[in-house]
Amino acid sequence: MSEARIDKWMWAVRIFKTRTIAAEACKKGRVTINGSFVKAARMIKPNDVIQVKKPPITYSFKVLQAIEKRVGAKLVPEVMENVTTPDQYELLEMSKIAGFIDRARGTGRPTKKDRRTLDDFVTPDSLDDFDFDFDFEEDKKE
């Protein structure tokens, strides 16, 4: 098969969980092929570069095979190549860290995982190496 629908392909290579979500992403203008916005019925060919905007970053994929049948996760590298730039992944890490600092007021208490991540961020591991137990009382007796 030399061509496939973009929504079916994105579902088949597990970019989106369902085909409906893939079609909605196309409809909302979050998917581009070679720089132009596309509809869900657009046909793709091998060597097309697809950009999918999943805030806060934009993923880029190169089509190696145009398929419409869903494949196992181990077979995905034969069908597509992830060509997302490293700076996009840095942006993702920064937004994860910022999510804990700029917590929206009224969103409730942090979960246990949120609290642990926040604690790790606030108190770096390097502070554990110091011994802060100073005996000031002994200095006063002299």
Salt bridges, closest charged atoms under 4 A:
ASP7 OD1 - ARG5 NE 3.06
ASP7 OD2 - ARG19 NE 3.17
GLU68 OE1 - LYS8 NZ 3.41
ASP114 OD2 - ARG103 NH1 3.53
ASP119 OD2 - ARG115 NH1 3.55
